[in-house]
Amino acid sequence: MGAQNGKDLLVKVDMTGGGQFETLAGLRATRVSFNAETVNITSLESQGGWRELLSGAGMKTCAISGAGVFKDAGTDERARQIFFDGQTPEFQVIIPDFGRVEGRFQVTSIEYAGNYDGEATYELSLQSAGPLSFVAI
């Protein structure tokens, strides 16, 4: 995979619950993080005293964060609705020349900021709320 344009990493939300995905507008910076906890099964019999991990065990998570400016009332309103109603709708994350990750996420944080001589900005964080699917692009 060669160098990619950062603006091509997109976070999309299902606007209606019916599969109508729209990009969260105004994001200028986006970060996606995949994690997997380990289950340590090391014992006194572990060869050479090396740590052993249980294959396929542990909890997998995905975290998404982004920051940007307000540009689209519809997706801004949808993100607020998801947070205040505690919903876990479907999201899509498009990672250029890698693939599309899709699944349920919860908006865990929304922060708003602004200076008197600049634009109003926002930051949001999402956490996976169920199994995710991956489709290579």
C-alpha positions in Angstrom: 0.0 0.0 0.0 1.5 3.3 -1.1 1.0 6.8 0.4 -2.7 7.8 0.7 -4.5 11.0 1.0 -5.8 11.5 4.6 -9.1 13.0 3.4 -10.0 9.6 1.8 -10.3 8.0 5.3 -14.0 8.4 5.8 -16.4 7.8 8.7 -20.0 7.2 7.6 -23.1 6.9 9.7 -26.4 5.2 8.9 -28.8 8.1 8.8 -32.1 6.3 9.0 -31.4 2.8 10.2 -32.1 1.5 6.7 -28.6 1.5 5.3 -28.5 5.1 4.1 -24.8 6.0 4.9 -23.5 9.5 4.8 -20.1 10.8 5.7 -19.9 12.7 8.9 -19.3 16.1 7.4 -16.6 18.6 8.4 -14.1 16.0 9.8 -10.6 17.2 9.2 -8.7 14.6 11.2 -9.8 10.9 11.7 -8.2 8.1 13.6 -9.1 4.4 13.7 -7.6 2.0 16.2 -8.1 -1.8 16.4 -7.2 -3.6 19.6 -7.3 -7.2 20.9 -6.8 -8.2 24.5 -4.7 -11.2 25.2 -5.4 -14.2 27.5 -2.2 -15.3 29.2 -2.0 -19.1 29.8 1.6 -19.2 30.9 2.3 -21.9 33.5 5.3 -23.5 35.2 5.5 -25.9 32.3 5.7 -23.2 29.6 8.7 -23.9 27.4 11.8 -22.0 28.4 9.6 -19.7 30.7 8.2 -17.9 27.7 4.8 -16.4 27.9 2.0 -18.3 26.2 -1.2 -16.7 24.8 -4.5 -18.5 24.2 -5.2 -18.2 20.4 -8.5 -16.6 19.4 -9.4 -15.6 22.9 -9.7 -12.1 24.4 -11.9 -9.1 23.5 -11.5 -7.2 20.2 -12.4 -3.5 20.1 -12.3 -0.7 17.6 -12.1 3.0 18.5 -12.7 5.9 16.1 -12.0 9.5 16.8 -12.3 12.6 14.7 -12.1 16.4 14.8 -13.5 19.0 12.4 -15.8 21.9 11.8 -19.5 22.1 11.4 -20.6 21.8 7.7 -23.6 19.6 7.5 -26.6 20.1 9.8 -28.0 16.6 9.0 -25.0 14.5 10.1 -24.2 16.9 13.0 -27.7 16.4 14.3 -27.5 12.6 13.8 -24.3 12.4 15.8 -25.9 14.4 18.7 -29.0 12.2 18.5 -26.9 9.0 18.7 -25.1 10.3 21.8 -28.0 11.6 23.7 -30.3 8.6 22.9 -27.5 6.1 23.7 -28.0 4.5 20.3 -25.6 2.1 18.6 -26.3 2.4 14.9 -24.3 1.1 12.0 -21.2 3.0 10.9 -18.8 2.4 7.9 -15.2 3.3 8.0 -13.5 3.6 4.6 -9.8 3.1 4.8 -8.2 3.9 1.4 -6.6 1.0 -0.5 -7.3 -1.2 2.5 -11.0 -1.8 3.0 -14.3 -1.0 4.6 -15.1 -1.8 8.2 -18.8 -1.9 9.1 -20.6 -2.4 12.4 -22.4 -0.9 15.3 -20.7 1.9 17.3 -21.6 4.1 20.2 -20.7 7.8 20.3 -18.9 7.9 23.6 -17.8 11.6 23.5 -18.6 14.8 21.7 -16.7 18.0 22.5 -17.3 21.5 21.2 -14.8 24.3 21.1 -14.4 27.7 19.6 -12.4 30.9 19.8 -13.8 34.4 19.4 -11.7 34.9 16.2 -12.1 31.4 14.7 -14.5 28.7 13.6 -16.4 26.4 16.0 -15.0 22.9 16.1 -16.0 19.6 17.4 -14.3 16.3 18.4 -16.0 13.0 18.7 -15.1 9.5 19.8 -16.8 6.2 19.0 -16.4 2.7 20.4 -17.4 -0.6 18.7 -20.6 -2.1 20.1 -20.7 -5.5 18.5 -19.0 -7.6 15.8 -17.5 -5.8 12.9 -17.2 -6.9 9.3 -14.3 -6.2 6.9 -14.4 -6.0 3.1 -11.1 -5.5 1.2 -11.2 -2.7 -1.4 
